[in-house]
Amino acid sequence: MDFKRIGVLTSGGDAPGMNAAIRSVVRTGIHYGLEVFGIKYGYEGLLKGVMIKMDARSVANIIQRGGSILGTSRTPEFKTKEGRKKGYEILKKNNIDVLVVIGGEGSFAGARELEIEHKVKIVCIPGTIDNDISGTDYTIGFDTAVNTAIDAVDKIRDTAMSLERVFLIEVMGRNSGFIAAEVGLACGAESILVPESGCDSKNLVEIIRESEKKGKKCSIIVVAEGDESGGAFRVAEILKKELNLDPRVTVLGHIQRGGSPTARDRILASRLGYEAVNGILHGQTGAMVGIINGKIVFTPILESCNKKKSLDLNLLKIAEILAK
């Protein structure tokens, strides 16, 4: 395909490894003779025409950095037809042939609308700590977020054992329990509450009662922020009422988004950035690049947005058995 200029942006919530993906897109593009432009501040920067030409040195020493050197944002204006038309006109004015979008589900939805309405050629790269995008086994940032949360929970367990208390640890996952499931299993949590499991507060009360009968003096409960129970503070109220406990709550929050990416996230981001550019050169646009069973795959953007990725609930069963 006759492509000369590509634009790259990061959108939505930041994720460790986004910089590694930017670096990979820029250097791969330059290697194949393309001009690469970094669009600042996500779709907001696109609408304002804030973009810079990037060379190999502009992405030096960023593979180990968290966040995004391009900046990111959530942009309500881009959700409108008028906003997307404005974005298209700016891409056209700057002769950008293909747009590479690094982000999550919301970012991909905007990219899909831009593709439909204005025939913009787009390739998406999954960058979100939630790991909830269909078409890839793992998303950029997930592994780092899990390891950050594990480190925090391990420290909290020391205090839980010393004080002989129940601790509720809330991790990110508004609509998905991928982080909670892996963190809970890796940390030996007594229970894991996720939106997908349907585990209610009565079950949790019984689990803690059984633990107390077995002589356990402390418990760690990992709660996804989007769990149907209402989050960690609501669960704490229920346990206080039903068991006369005084549980402690720790909300890990945005600490999970930051920090230096793990080796797995750096390698994943580097591979996906490289394959995104290769896909562009071979006409593979209108798709998201991902890895399934170790193989590179391209999934239509519409499918990556609309098909819900399933959490392996067997992880919860394993965690429950091993915590007894």
C-alpha positions in Angstrom: 0.0 0.0 0.0 1.2 3.5 -0.8 1.4 5.0 2.7 3.8 7.8 3.6 2.7 9.3 6.9 1.2 7.7 10.0 0.0 9.3 13.1 0.1 7.7 16.6 -1.8 8.7 19.7 -2.6 7.3 23.2 -6.1 7.6 24.5 -8.1 7.0 27.6 -6.5 5.7 30.8 -2.7 5.4 30.7 -1.1 2.0 31.0 2.5 1.0 31.7 4.0 0.0 28.4 2.4 2.6 26.3 5.7 4.3 25.8 7.3 1.0 24.6 4.5 0.8 22.1 5.0 4.3 20.9 8.7 3.7 20.5 8.1 0.5 18.5 5.6 2.2 16.1 8.0 5.2 15.6 11.2 3.2 15.0 9.5 0.5 12.9 7.8 3.1 10.8 11.1 5.0 10.2 12.8 1.7 9.4 10.3 1.2 6.5 10.6 4.7 5.2 7.5 6.2 6.7 7.1 9.6 8.4 5.6 9.2 11.9 3.8 12.0 13.7 3.0 11.8 17.4 -0.4 13.3 18.3 -0.4 14.9 21.7 -3.1 14.4 24.4 -5.1 11.7 22.6 -8.2 12.7 20.6 -8.2 16.1 22.3 -4.8 16.8 20.8 -6.1 15.6 17.4 -9.0 18.0 17.5 -6.6 20.8 18.3 -4.0 19.7 15.7 -1.3 19.2 18.3 1.2 16.9 16.6 5.0 16.6 16.3 7.1 14.8 13.8 9.0 12.0 15.5 12.4 10.5 14.8 14.3 7.6 16.3 15.9 9.9 19.0 12.6 11.3 20.1 11.7 7.9 21.6 15.1 7.2 23.1 15.1 6.0 26.7 11.4 5.7 27.1 10.9 1.9 27.0 11.3 1.7 30.8 9.0 4.7 31.6 5.4 4.4 32.7 2.6 6.7 31.5 2.7 8.2 27.9 5.2 10.7 26.6 2.4 11.8 24.2 -0.1 12.4 27.0 -3.6 11.0 27.0 -7.1 12.2 27.7 -10.8 11.4 27.6 -12.5 13.7 25.1 -16.3 14.1 25.1 -16.2 16.2 21.9 -14.9 13.3 19.9 -18.0 11.3 20.8 -20.0 13.6 18.6 -20.2 13.5 14.8 -19.0 17.1 14.6 -16.0 16.3 16.7 -15.0 13.3 14.6 -15.5 15.3 11.4 -13.1 17.9 12.8 -10.6 15.2 13.6 -10.8 13.8 10.1 -10.2 17.2 8.5 -7.1 17.7 10.6 -5.7 14.4 9.6 -6.5 15.2 6.0 -4.9 18.6 6.3 -1.7 17.1 7.6 -1.7 14.3 5.0 -1.8 11.5 7.7 -2.6 8.3 5.8 -3.1 6.0 8.7 -3.9 6.5 12.4 -2.5 4.2 15.1 -4.6 4.3 18.3 -3.1 2.9 21.5 -5.8 2.6 24.2 -8.8 0.7 25.4 -12.4 -0.1 24.5 -13.6 3.5 24.6 -10.7 4.7 22.4 -11.4 1.9 19.9 -15.1 2.8 19.7 -14.1 6.3 18.7 -11.7 5.0 16.2 -14.3 2.7 14.7 -16.8 5.6 14.2 -14.0 7.7 12.6 -13.4 4.8 10.2 -17.0 4.3 9.3 -17.9 8.0 8.9 -14.8 9.2 7.1 -13.1 6.1 5.8 -10.0 6.8 7.9 -7.5 4.0 7.8 -6.9 2.9 11.4 -4.9 0.3 13.3 -5.5 -0.2 17.1 -3.1 -1.4 19.7 -4.7 -2.6 23.0 -3.3 -0.6 25.9 -5.3 -0.9 29.1 -4.6 -2.4 32.6 -8.1 -3.9 32.6 -7.2 -6.7 30.1 -10.9 -6.6 29.0 -10.5 -6.3 25.2 -11.4 -9.2 23.0 -8.9 -10.3 20.3 -5.8 -10.6 22.5 -4.8 -12.7 25.5 -3.2 -9.8 27.2 -3.3 -6.0 26.9 -0.4 -3.7 27.4 -0.2 -2.6 31.1 -2.1 -5.5 32.6 0.9 -7.5 33.8 2.5 -4.4 35.4 -0.8 -3.5 37.2 -1.1 -7.0 38.5 2.4 -7.1 39.8 2.0 -3.6 41.4 -1.1 -4.8 43.2 0.5 -8.1 44.3 3.4 -6.1 45.9 0.9 -4.0 47.8 -1.2 -6.9 49.0 1.8 -8.8 50.2 2.7 -5.9 52.4 -0.8 -5.5 53.7 -0.9 -9.2 54.6 2.0 -8.6 57.0 -0.2 -6.1 58.8 -3.3 -8.3 58.6 -1.4 -11.1 60.3 0.0 -8.8 63.0 -3.4 -7.3 63.8 -5.4 -10.5 63.2 -7.9 -8.6 61.0 -9.8 -9.0 57.8 -8.5 -6.7 55.1 -10.5 -5.8 52.0 -8.3 -4.7 49.0 -10.0 -2.9 46.2 -8.3 -3.2 42.8 -9.3 -1.6 39.5 -11.8 -3.3 37.2 -14.9 -1.3 36.7 -16.5 -3.8 34.4 -14.1 -6.7 34.6 -12.4 -8.8 37.2 -9.2 -9.8 35.4 -6.9 -7.9 37.8 -8.7 -9.1 40.9 -8.7 -12.7 39.8 -4.9 -12.9 39.1 -4.0 -10.8 42.1 -6.2 -12.8 44.4 -4.9 -16.1 43.2 -1.2 -14.9 43.3 -1.6 -13.5 46.9 -3.5 -16.4 48.4 -6.7 -14.4 49.0 -9.4 -16.0 51.0 -12.0 -14.7 48.6 -12.1 -12.8 45.3 -15.1 -10.6 44.3 -15.5 -9.8 40.6 -18.4 -8.6 38.5 -18.4 -11.9 36.5 -18.7 -14.3 39.4 -22.1 -13.6 40.9 -20.6 -14.3 44.4 -22.8 -12.5 46.8 -22.1 -11.1 50.3 -23.8 -14.2 52.0 -21.2 -16.5 50.4 -18.4 -14.2 51.6 -19.8 -14.2 55.2 -19.9 -18.0 55.2 -16.3 -18.2 53.8 -15.0 -16.0 56.6 -17.0 -18.0 59.2 -15.4 -21.2 58.0 -12.0 -19.6 58.1 -12.5 -18.6 61.7 -13.6 -22.1 62.6 -10.3 -23.4 61.1 -8.3 -21.1 63.3 -7.5 -18.4 60.7 -6.8 -15.1 62.4 -6.8 -12.9 59.4 -8.2 -12.9 55.9 -7.4 -11.0 52.7 -10.4 -10.3 50.4 -9.7 -8.9 46.9 -12.5 -6.9 45.5 -12.8 -5.5 41.9 -14.1 -2.0 42.0 -17.0 -2.9 39.8 -18.2 -5.9 41.8 -21.9 -6.2 42.1 -21.6 -6.0 45.9 -20.8 -2.3 45.6 -17.1 -2.1 46.2 -14.9 -2.7 49.2 -16.4 -0.2 51.5 -19.9 -1.6 51.0 -18.6 -5.1 51.7 -16.9 -3.9 54.8 -20.3 -2.6 56.1 -21.9 -6.0 55.4 -19.2 -7.9 57.3 -19.4 -5.5 60.2 -23.1 -6.0 60.4 -23.2 -9.8 59.8 -20.0 -10.9 61.7 -19.4 -8.0 64.1 -16.0 -7.5 62.5 -14.1 -4.3 62.0 -12.4 -4.9 58.6 -9.9 -2.5 57.1 -10.3 -1.3 53.5 -7.4 -0.3 51.2 -8.2 1.1 47.8 -5.1 0.7 45.6 -6.5 3.1 42.9 -4.2 4.8 40.4 -1.0 3.3 41.9 -1.9 0.4 39.5 -1.6 2.6 36.4 1.9 3.9 37.1 5.4 2.6 37.4 8.0 1.1 35.2 6.5 -1.6 33.0 7.4 -5.3 33.5 9.5 -7.2 31.0 6.3 -8.9 29.8 4.6 -5.6 29.1 7.7 -4.1 27.4 8.0 -7.1 25.1 4.3 -7.2 24.4 4.2 -3.5 23.5 7.3 -3.8 21.3 5.8 -6.7 19.4 2.4 -5.1 18.9 3.9 -1.8 17.8 6.1 -3.6 15.2 3.2 -5.7 13.9 0.9 -2.8 13.7 3.2 -1.0 11.3 3.7 -4.3 9.3 0.0 -4.6 9.2 -0.3 -1.1 7.8 2.2 -1.8 5.1 0.3 -4.9 4.0 -3.1 -3.2 4.0 -4.2 -4.6 7.3 -6.2 -1.6 8.6 -9.6 -1.3 10.3 -8.3 -3.8 12.9 -6.7 -4.3 16.3 -3.5 -6.1 16.5 -3.2 -8.7 19.4 -1.6 -11.9 20.5 -3.6 -15.1 21.0 -1.7 -18.3 22.0 1.6 -16.6 21.1 0.5 -15.8 17.6 -0.1 -12.3 16.1 -3.8 -11.8 15.1 -5.7 -8.9 13.6 -9.3 -8.5 14.8 -11.8 -6.1 13.2 -12.2 -3.0 15.4 -15.9 -3.5 15.6 -15.5 -7.0 17.1 -12.8 -5.9 19.6 -15.3 -3.3 20.8 -18.5 -5.3 20.9 -17.4 -8.8 21.8 -17.0 -9.2 25.6 -13.9 -11.0 26.7 -14.6 -13.8 29.2 -12.8 -14.1 32.5 -11.7 -17.6 33.3 -13.8 -18.3 36.4 -11.7 -21.4 37.1 -9.1 -19.0 38.6 -11.6 -18.2 41.4 -12.2 -21.9 42.0 -8.5 -22.6 42.3 -8.0 -19.6 44.6 -10.8 -20.8 46.9 -9.5 -24.4 47.1 -5.9 -23.2 47.8 -6.9 -20.7 50.4 -8.6 -23.3 52.7 
